Every structure is written in C-alpha cells, then in structure tokens.
Amino acid sequence: MAVIVELTIDSESFGLGRVTAVSNGVHLELERVVRDDRLVDDLAAVARIEDRVLYKVNWGESTSSLTRVLTDSEATILEARGNDPWLFRLRFNDHAALTEFHNRCQDETIEFHVERIYTLAEGEPGVYNFDITDEQQEALVTAVSEGYFEVPRRTTLNEVADRLGISPQAASERVRRGADTVLRKVLLSQSAADLS
C-alpha cells in the first residue's frame, strides 16, 4: 500500500538545498522536478509576479545523493518547499520502499526528521482516529508538548497532572492507556504489516 511521508531536511544535507540556500524570509517551492544526472549549473528567473519568482534550473555535471536516493527508492516528490529546512512530502509504493529510502539516507549520511507518515487509505494528515478518549488525548498532548517522553525528561508525571488539574494516578492512567491505544493502532495495524 502506498505510504506518504512528510519530512524535513536541512539545506546543507542535499545539493539543491545548498545551491538555493538564501537569507531568511525567502521561501522556495519546487513546482516541477525533471531528474537528470547533473547538479545545478545555472539558476535563472523566468517570471516575477508580485513577491513571487519562477526560476528555471539548469543542471550541472553530477547528481546529488538525495536525488539518487529518491530515484533508487522509487519515491515520488508530491511537494518540496522551504529554504532551511526544506519540507518534503514523498510518496512510496509501500513500506519496503520507505525502509529502502531510510537505509540509503543513512548510507549517504543524509539526515532528516520525519514529521508524519500515513497511507493513502488513512487519508490526508490531520484527521486521525485512534479511538482514545478526549481526556486521554489531552493527557498525551500535554505530556508530549511538555517533554515527558523526551530523554532526558523535561517534565514529570506530577507536573503533567498539575497542568491538567488531576491526580498523578489519573494522569498516569490516561497517558499509559492513551499511549498504548495509539501505539497498538499505529504499530500493529494492517498498514504496518508489510514492515515485517
């Protein structure tokens, strides 16, 4: 099943990012990407509309490692925008192709941060149904945003309970039950079955 991944990559981690890295306040979007085995040779403005500029990119002699990784893992770039960092929305044929992408990025020392992973069957991001209660969701959101799951922890369960106005025991139950339900749904779902 097709998998969509949203991830961020620092500009210094890939050729086009290094070439287009500019000062703050400038936002770049890739409108169309045609792969060739060359890096950027020339970048020319072809149209200006208000505060937007359309550029034509002429490629140089060598391919960037990110381009090779995307091609080898048969990823489709659905969206690429930013400056530093860049946000990519990529579609992979299945979880195996996503795993290939991850492994190739490690081999090429391309670091990225995954923002979101979902399948086409799950629909667009932002609409999740994890079958948890409102209280469990509130407890989980508070715990995550306050750094309860980080290493080292930035907050304690007692502090999460104080923020929610409940007892530490109630906070513990909500966080544990909510986390268990979410993790089971994500890690043990059919869409994750092809990871094994």
VEXSEVEX-173982 format. One record per residue (C-alpha): residue number from 1; residue in three letters; y negated, x, z negated. Coordinates in pm, whole numbers, m for minus. Layout:
<pt><nr>NUM</nr><rest>ALA</rest><v>Y</v><u>X</u><w>Z</w></pt>
...
This chain:
<pt><nr>1</nr><rest>MET</rest><v>0</v><u>0</u><w>0</w></pt>
<pt><nr>2</nr><rest>ALA</rest><v>m348</v><u>130</u><w>88</w></pt>
<pt><nr>3</nr><rest>VAL</rest><v>m541</v><u>282</u><w>m200</w></pt>
<pt><nr>4</nr><rest>ILE</rest><v>m920</v><u>308</u><w>m229</w></pt>
<pt><nr>5</nr><rest>VAL</rest><v>m1069</v><u>591</u><w>m436</w></pt>
<pt><nr>6</nr><rest>GLU</rest><v>m1430</v><u>636</u><w>m537</w></pt>
<pt><nr>7</nr><rest>LEU</rest><v>m1507</v><u>989</u><w>m645</w></pt>
<pt><nr>8</nr><rest>THR</rest><v>m1797</v><u>1226</u><w>m687</w></pt>
<pt><nr>9</nr><rest>ILE</rest><v>m1809</v><u>1585</u><w>m562</w></pt>
<pt><nr>10</nr><rest>ASP</rest><v>m2079</v><u>1842</u><w>m637</w></pt>
<pt><nr>11</nr><rest>SER</rest><v>m2265</v><u>1958</u><w>m327</w></pt>
<pt><nr>12</nr><rest>GLU</rest><v>m2155</v><u>2317</u><w>m383</w></pt>
<pt><nr>13</nr><rest>SER</rest><v>m1790</v><u>2214</u><w>m350</w></pt>
<pt><nr>14</nr><rest>PHE</rest><v>m1797</v><u>2141</u><w>25</w></pt>
<pt><nr>15</nr><rest>GLY</rest><v>m1967</v><u>2275</u><w>338</w></pt>
<pt><nr>16</nr><rest>LEU</rest><v>m2175</v><u>1975</u><w>441</w></pt>
<pt><nr>17</nr><rest>GLY</rest><v>m2288</v><u>1929</u><w>82</w></pt>
<pt><nr>18</nr><rest>ARG</rest><v>m2414</v><u>2288</u><w>66</w></pt>
<pt><nr>19</nr><rest>VAL</rest><v>m2591</v><u>2256</u><w>401</w></pt>
<pt><nr>20</nr><rest>THR</rest><v>m2764</v><u>1929</u><w>314</w></pt>
<pt><nr>21</nr><rest>ALA</rest><v>m2847</v><u>2008</u><w>m50</w></pt>
<pt><nr>22</nr><rest>VAL</rest><v>m3217</v><u>1936</u><w>m86</w></pt>
<pt><nr>23</nr><rest>SER</rest><v>m3468</v><u>1870</u><w>m361</w></pt>
<pt><nr>24</nr><rest>ASN</rest><v>m3446</v><u>1574</u><w>m598</w></pt>
<pt><nr>25</nr><rest>GLY</rest><v>m3548</v><u>1233</u><w>m470</w></pt>
<pt><nr>26</nr><rest>VAL</rest><v>m3373</v><u>1270</u><w>m134</w></pt>
<pt><nr>27</nr><rest>HIS</rest><v>m3067</v><u>1053</u><w>m76</w></pt>
<pt><nr>28</nr><rest>LEU</rest><v>m2828</v><u>1115</u><w>214</w></pt>
<pt><nr>29</nr><rest>GLU</rest><v>m2568</v><u>884</u><w>372</w></pt>
<pt><nr>30</nr><rest>LEU</rest><v>m2308</v><u>964</u><w>635</w></pt>
<pt><nr>31</nr><rest>GLU</rest><v>m2322</v><u>690</u><w>894</w></pt>
<pt><nr>32</nr><rest>ARG</rest><v>m2051</v><u>816</u><w>1124</w></pt>
<pt><nr>33</nr><rest>VAL</rest><v>m1827</v><u>1117</u><w>1099</w></pt>
<pt><nr>34</nr><rest>VAL</rest><v>m1660</v><u>1271</u><w>1400</w></pt>
<pt><nr>35</nr><rest>ARG</rest><v>m1443</v><u>1562</u><w>1297</w></pt>
<pt><nr>36</nr><rest>ASP</rest><v>m1449</v><u>1890</u><w>1482</w></pt>
<pt><nr>37</nr><rest>ASP</rest><v>m1324</v><u>2230</u><w>1374</w></pt>
<pt><nr>38</nr><rest>ARG</rest><v>m1670</v><u>2373</u><w>1312</w></pt>
<pt><nr>39</nr><rest>LEU</rest><v>m1927</v><u>2383</u><w>1032</w></pt>
<pt><nr>40</nr><rest>VAL</rest><v>m2287</v><u>2271</u><w>1074</w></pt>
<pt><nr>41</nr><rest>ASP</rest><v>m2476</v><u>2474</u><w>1334</w></pt>
<pt><nr>42</nr><rest>ASP</rest><v>m2782</v><u>2253</u><w>1367</w></pt>
<pt><nr>43</nr><rest>LEU</rest><v>m2931</v><u>1952</u><w>1188</w></pt>
<pt><nr>44</nr><rest>ALA</rest><v>m3195</v><u>1762</u><w>1389</w></pt>
<pt><nr>45</nr><rest>ALA</rest><v>m3392</v><u>1447</u><w>1307</w></pt>
<pt><nr>46</nr><rest>VAL</rest><v>m3348</v><u>1190</u><w>1585</w></pt>
<pt><nr>47</nr><rest>ALA</rest><v>m3523</v><u>884</u><w>1435</w></pt>
<pt><nr>48</nr><rest>ARG</rest><v>m3762</v><u>805</u><w>1149</w></pt>
<pt><nr>49</nr><rest>ILE</rest><v>m3801</v><u>456</u><w>1006</w></pt>
<pt><nr>50</nr><rest>GLU</rest><v>m4035</v><u>426</u><w>707</w></pt>
<pt><nr>51</nr><rest>ASP</rest><v>m3889</v><u>657</u><w>441</w></pt>
<pt><nr>52</nr><rest>ARG</rest><v>m3553</v><u>698</u><w>620</w></pt>
<pt><nr>53</nr><rest>VAL</rest><v>m3449</v><u>963</u><w>873</w></pt>
<pt><nr>54</nr><rest>LEU</rest><v>m3143</v><u>964</u><w>1101</w></pt>
<pt><nr>55</nr><rest>TYR</rest><v>m3009</v><u>1313</u><w>1171</w></pt>
<pt><nr>56</nr><rest>LYS</rest><v>m2774</v><u>1445</u><w>1436</w></pt>
<pt><nr>57</nr><rest>VAL</rest><v>m2544</v><u>1721</u><w>1315</w></pt>
<pt><nr>58</nr><rest>ASN</rest><v>m2412</v><u>1988</u><w>1550</w></pt>
<pt><nr>59</nr><rest>TRP</rest><v>m2112</v><u>2168</u><w>1403</w></pt>
<pt><nr>60</nr><rest>GLY</rest><v>m2066</v><u>2546</u><w>1379</w></pt>
<pt><nr>61</nr><rest>GLU</rest><v>m1755</v><u>2759</u><w>1414</w></pt>
<pt><nr>62</nr><rest>SER</rest><v>m1534</v><u>2695</u><w>1108</w></pt>
<pt><nr>63</nr><rest>THR</rest><v>m1407</v><u>2387</u><w>936</w></pt>
<pt><nr>64</nr><rest>SER</rest><v>m1487</v><u>2315</u><w>572</w></pt>
<pt><nr>65</nr><rest>SER</rest><v>m1200</v><u>2300</u><w>330</w></pt>
<pt><nr>66</nr><rest>LEU</rest><v>m1289</v><u>1941</u><w>229</w></pt>
<pt><nr>67</nr><rest>THR</rest><v>m1267</v><u>1832</u><w>594</w></pt>
<pt><nr>68</nr><rest>ARG</rest><v>m923</v><u>1993</u><w>623</w></pt>
<pt><nr>69</nr><rest>VAL</rest><v>m804</v><u>1829</u><w>302</w></pt>
<pt><nr>70</nr><rest>LEU</rest><v>m927</v><u>1485</u><w>412</w></pt>
<pt><nr>71</nr><rest>THR</rest><v>m765</v><u>1524</u><w>753</w></pt>
<pt><nr>72</nr><rest>ASP</rest><v>m435</v><u>1657</u><w>620</w></pt>
<pt><nr>73</nr><rest>SER</rest><v>m404</v><u>1373</u><w>367</w></pt>
<pt><nr>74</nr><rest>GLU</rest><v>m499</v><u>1119</u><w>640</w></pt>
<pt><nr>75</nr><rest>ALA</rest><v>m791</v><u>987</u><w>435</w></pt>
<pt><nr>76</nr><rest>THR</rest><v>m1047</v><u>757</u><w>592</w></pt>
<pt><nr>77</nr><rest>ILE</rest><v>m1407</v><u>800</u><w>476</w></pt>
<pt><nr>78</nr><rest>LEU</rest><v>m1536</v><u>449</u><w>410</w></pt>
<pt><nr>79</nr><rest>GLU</rest><v>m1861</v><u>569</u><w>257</w></pt>
<pt><nr>80</nr><rest>ALA</rest><v>m2025</v><u>901</u><w>174</w></pt>
<pt><nr>81</nr><rest>ARG</rest><v>m2369</v><u>921</u><w>18</w></pt>
<pt><nr>82</nr><rest>GLY</rest><v>m2574</v><u>1121</u><w>m223</w></pt>
<pt><nr>83</nr><rest>ASN</rest><v>m2720</v><u>1465</u><w>m245</w></pt>
<pt><nr>84</nr><rest>ASP</rest><v>m2591</v><u>1626</u><w>m560</w></pt>
<pt><nr>85</nr><rest>PRO</rest><v>m2343</v><u>1498</u><w>m645</w></pt>
<pt><nr>86</nr><rest>TRP</rest><v>m2206</v><u>1309</u><w>m345</w></pt>
<pt><nr>87</nr><rest>LEU</rest><v>m2019</v><u>980</u><w>m385</w></pt>
<pt><nr>88</nr><rest>PHE</rest><v>m1722</v><u>930</u><w>m153</w></pt>
<pt><nr>89</nr><rest>ARG</rest><v>m1527</v><u>606</u><w>m106</w></pt>
<pt><nr>90</nr><rest>LEU</rest><v>m1198</v><u>702</u><w>59</w></pt>
<pt><nr>91</nr><rest>ARG</rest><v>m900</v><u>501</u><w>179</w></pt>
<pt><nr>92</nr><rest>PHE</rest><v>m550</v><u>648</u><w>166</w></pt>
<pt><nr>93</nr><rest>ASN</rest><v>m238</v><u>496</u><w>324</w></pt>
<pt><nr>94</nr><rest>ASP</rest><v>m57</v><u>499</u><w>m11</w></pt>
<pt><nr>95</nr><rest>HIS</rest><v>m42</v><u>670</u><w>m350</w></pt>
<pt><nr>96</nr><rest>ALA</rest><v>160</v><u>956</u><w>m199</w></pt>
<pt><nr>97</nr><rest>ALA</rest><v>m131</v><u>1040</u><w>35</w></pt>
<pt><nr>98</nr><rest>LEU</rest><v>m370</v><u>1025</u><w>m261</w></pt>
<pt><nr>99</nr><rest>THR</rest><v>m142</v><u>1264</u><w>m450</w></pt>
<pt><nr>100</nr><rest>GLU</rest><v>m141</v><u>1496</u><w>m146</w></pt>
<pt><nr>101</nr><rest>PHE</rest><v>m523</v><u>1487</u><w>m142</w></pt>
<pt><nr>102</nr><rest>HIS</rest><v>m536</v><u>1570</u><w>m513</w></pt>
<pt><nr>103</nr><rest>ASN</rest><v>m292</v><u>1861</u><w>m479</w></pt>
<pt><nr>104</nr><rest>ARG</rest><v>m470</v><u>2002</u><w>m173</w></pt>
<pt><nr>105</nr><rest>CYS</rest><v>m806</v><u>1983</u><w>m351</w></pt>
<pt><nr>106</nr><rest>GLN</rest><v>m659</v><u>2184</u><w>m638</w></pt>
<pt><nr>107</nr><rest>ASP</rest><v>m526</v><u>2442</u><w>m391</w></pt>
<pt><nr>108</nr><rest>GLU</rest><v>m870</v><u>2469</u><w>m227</w></pt>
<pt><nr>109</nr><rest>THR</rest><v>m1049</v><u>2467</u><w>m569</w></pt>
<pt><nr>110</nr><rest>ILE</rest><v>m1247</v><u>2155</u><w>m475</w></pt>
<pt><nr>111</nr><rest>GLU</rest><v>m1343</v><u>1983</u><w>m797</w></pt>
<pt><nr>112</nr><rest>PHE</rest><v>m1409</v><u>1610</u><w>m803</w></pt>
<pt><nr>113</nr><rest>HIS</rest><v>m1444</v><u>1332</u><w>m1057</w></pt>
<pt><nr>114</nr><rest>VAL</rest><v>m1264</v><u>1003</u><w>m997</w></pt>
<pt><nr>115</nr><rest>GLU</rest><v>m1488</v><u>703</u><w>m1065</w></pt>
<pt><nr>116</nr><rest>ARG</rest><v>m1246</v><u>427</u><w>m965</w></pt>
<pt><nr>117</nr><rest>ILE</rest><v>m907</v><u>369</u><w>m798</w></pt>
<pt><nr>118</nr><rest>TYR</rest><v>m790</v><u>33</u><w>m669</w></pt>
<pt><nr>119</nr><rest>THR</rest><v>m567</v><u>m114</u><w>m399</w></pt>
<pt><nr>120</nr><rest>LEU</rest><v>m667</v><u>m348</u><w>m120</w></pt>
<pt><nr>121</nr><rest>ALA</rest><v>m461</v><u>m621</u><w>m290</w></pt>
<pt><nr>122</nr><rest>GLU</rest><v>m672</v><u>m583</u><w>m605</w></pt>
<pt><nr>123</nr><rest>GLY</rest><v>m989</v><u>m640</u><w>m406</w></pt>
<pt><nr>124</nr><rest>GLU</rest><v>m1328</v><u>m483</u><w>m440</w></pt>
<pt><nr>125</nr><rest>PRO</rest><v>m1408</v><u>m291</u><w>m758</w></pt>
<pt><nr>126</nr><rest>GLY</rest><v>m1588</v><u>m454</u><w>m1042</w></pt>
<pt><nr>127</nr><rest>VAL</rest><v>m1360</v><u>m757</u><w>m1066</w></pt>
<pt><nr>128</nr><rest>TYR</rest><v>m1070</v><u>m667</u><w>m1291</w></pt>
<pt><nr>129</nr><rest>ASN</rest><v>m828</v><u>m899</u><w>m1463</w></pt>
<pt><nr>130</nr><rest>PHE</rest><v>m649</v><u>m705</u><w>m1734</w></pt>
<pt><nr>131</nr><rest>ASP</rest><v>m561</v><u>m1014</u><w>m1940</w></pt>
<pt><nr>132</nr><rest>ILE</rest><v>m735</v><u>m888</u><w>m2252</w></pt>
<pt><nr>133</nr><rest>THR</rest><v>m944</v><u>m1097</u><w>m2488</w></pt>
<pt><nr>134</nr><rest>ASP</rest><v>m1323</v><u>m1079</u><w>m2490</w></pt>
<pt><nr>135</nr><rest>GLU</rest><v>m1302</v><u>m919</u><w>m2836</w></pt>
<pt><nr>136</nr><rest>GLN</rest><v>m1059</v><u>m654</u><w>m2711</w></pt>
<pt><nr>137</nr><rest>GLN</rest><v>m1280</v><u>m578</u><w>m2412</w></pt>
<pt><nr>138</nr><rest>GLU</rest><v>m1588</v><u>m546</u><w>m2633</w></pt>
<pt><nr>139</nr><rest>ALA</rest><v>m1399</v><u>m313</u><w>m2869</w></pt>
<pt><nr>140</nr><rest>LEU</rest><v>m1270</v><u>m99</u><w>m2579</w></pt>
<pt><nr>141</nr><rest>VAL</rest><v>m1609</v><u>m78</u><w>m2409</w></pt>
<pt><nr>142</nr><rest>THR</rest><v>m1772</v><u>24</u><w>m2738</w></pt>
<pt><nr>143</nr><rest>ALA</rest><v>m1501</v><u>281</u><w>m2812</w></pt>
<pt><nr>144</nr><rest>VAL</rest><v>m1523</v><u>435</u><w>m2464</w></pt>
<pt><nr>145</nr><rest>SER</rest><v>m1903</v><u>438</u><w>m2444</w></pt>
<pt><nr>146</nr><rest>GLU</rest><v>m1936</v><u>588</u><w>m2793</w></pt>
<pt><nr>147</nr><rest>GLY</rest><v>m1684</v><u>865</u><w>m2715</w></pt>
<pt><nr>148</nr><rest>TYR</rest><v>m1390</v><u>755</u><w>m2931</w></pt>
<pt><nr>149</nr><rest>PHE</rest><v>m1134</v><u>866</u><w>m2669</w></pt>
<pt><nr>150</nr><rest>GLU</rest><v>m1303</v><u>1198</u><w>m2588</w></pt>
<pt><nr>151</nr><rest>VAL</rest><v>m1171</v><u>1535</u><w>m2706</w></pt>
<pt><nr>152</nr><rest>PRO</rest><v>m1324</v><u>1614</u><w>m2946</w></pt>
<pt><nr>153</nr><rest>ARG</rest><v>m1419</v><u>1261</u><w>m3051</w></pt>
<pt><nr>154</nr><rest>ARG</rest><v>m1789</v><u>1180</u><w>m3066</w></pt>
<pt><nr>155</nr><rest>THR</rest><v>m1732</v><u>881</u><w>m3295</w></pt>
<pt><nr>156</nr><rest>THR</rest><v>m1478</v><u>744</u><w>m3540</w></pt>
<pt><nr>157</nr><rest>LEU</rest><v>m1297</v><u>412</u><w>m3553</w></pt>
<pt><nr>158</nr><rest>ASN</rest><v>m1503</v><u>325</u><w>m3863</w></pt>
<pt><nr>159</nr><rest>GLU</rest><v>m1823</v><u>378</u><w>m3662</w></pt>
<pt><nr>160</nr><rest>VAL</rest><v>m1687</v><u>160</u><w>m3380</w></pt>
<pt><nr>161</nr><rest>ALA</rest><v>m1607</v><u>m108</u><w>m3639</w></pt>
<pt><nr>162</nr><rest>ASP</rest><v>m1962</v><u>m83</u><w>m3780</w></pt>
<pt><nr>163</nr><rest>ARG</rest><v>m2112</v><u>m124</u><w>m3432</w></pt>
<pt><nr>164</nr><rest>LEU</rest><v>m1901</v><u>m435</u><w>m3380</w></pt>
<pt><nr>165</nr><rest>GLY</rest><v>m1962</v><u>m573</u><w>m3729</w></pt>
<pt><nr>166</nr><rest>ILE</rest><v>m1590</v><u>m597</u><w>m3808</w></pt>
<pt><nr>167</nr><rest>SER</rest><v>m1344</v><u>m423</u><w>m4039</w></pt>
<pt><nr>168</nr><rest>PRO</rest><v>m1188</v><u>m90</u><w>m3938</w></pt>
<pt><nr>169</nr><rest>GLN</rest><v>m846</v><u>m263</u><w>m3937</w></pt>
<pt><nr>170</nr><rest>ALA</rest><v>m969</v><u>m532</u><w>m3693</w></pt>
<pt><nr>171</nr><rest>ALA</rest><v>m1133</v><u>m265</u><w>m3473</w></pt>
<pt><nr>172</nr><rest>SER</rest><v>m811</v><u>m63</u><w>m3469</w></pt>
<pt><nr>173</nr><rest>GLU</rest><v>m604</v><u>m366</u><w>m3367</w></pt>
<pt><nr>174</nr><rest>ARG</rest><v>m846</v><u>m468</u><w>m3091</w></pt>
<pt><nr>175</nr><rest>VAL</rest><v>m874</v><u>m117</u><w>m2948</w></pt>
<pt><nr>176</nr><rest>ARG</rest><v>m499</v><u>m48</u><w>m2961</w></pt>
<pt><nr>177</nr><rest>ARG</rest><v>m388</v><u>m386</u><w>m2826</w></pt>
<pt><nr>178</nr><rest>GLY</rest><v>m654</v><u>m384</u><w>m2554</w></pt>
<pt><nr>179</nr><rest>ALA</rest><v>m575</v><u>m25</u><w>m2451</w></pt>
<pt><nr>180</nr><rest>ASP</rest><v>m201</v><u>m99</u><w>m2448</w></pt>
<pt><nr>181</nr><rest>THR</rest><v>m251</v><u>m404</u><w>m2222</w></pt>
<pt><nr>182</nr><rest>VAL</rest><v>m485</v><u>m220</u><w>m1981</w></pt>
<pt><nr>183</nr><rest>LEU</rest><v>m266</v><u>90</u><w>m1960</w></pt>
<pt><nr>184</nr><rest>ARG</rest><v>50</v><u>m113</u><w>m1903</w></pt>
<pt><nr>185</nr><rest>LYS</rest><v>m120</v><u>m317</u><w>m1630</w></pt>
<pt><nr>186</nr><rest>VAL</rest><v>m257</v><u>m7</u><w>m1456</w></pt>
<pt><nr>187</nr><rest>LEU</rest><v>26</v><u>242</u><w>m1504</w></pt>
<pt><nr>188</nr><rest>LEU</rest><v>325</v><u>11</u><w>m1485</w></pt>
<pt><nr>189</nr><rest>SER</rest><v>202</v><u>m228</u><w>m1215</w></pt>
<pt><nr>190</nr><rest>GLN</rest><v>364</v><u>m265</u><w>m873</w></pt>
<pt><nr>191</nr><rest>SER</rest><v>70</v><u>m86</u><w>m711</w></pt>
<pt><nr>192</nr><rest>ALA</rest><v>154</v><u>223</u><w>m916</w></pt>
<pt><nr>193</nr><rest>ALA</rest><v>526</v><u>200</u><w>m840</w></pt>
<pt><nr>194</nr><rest>ASP</rest><v>504</v><u>441</u><w>m546</w></pt>
<pt><nr>195</nr><rest>LEU</rest><v>365</v><u>717</u><w>m772</w></pt>
<pt><nr>196</nr><rest>SER</rest><v>719</v><u>793</u><w>m890</w></pt>
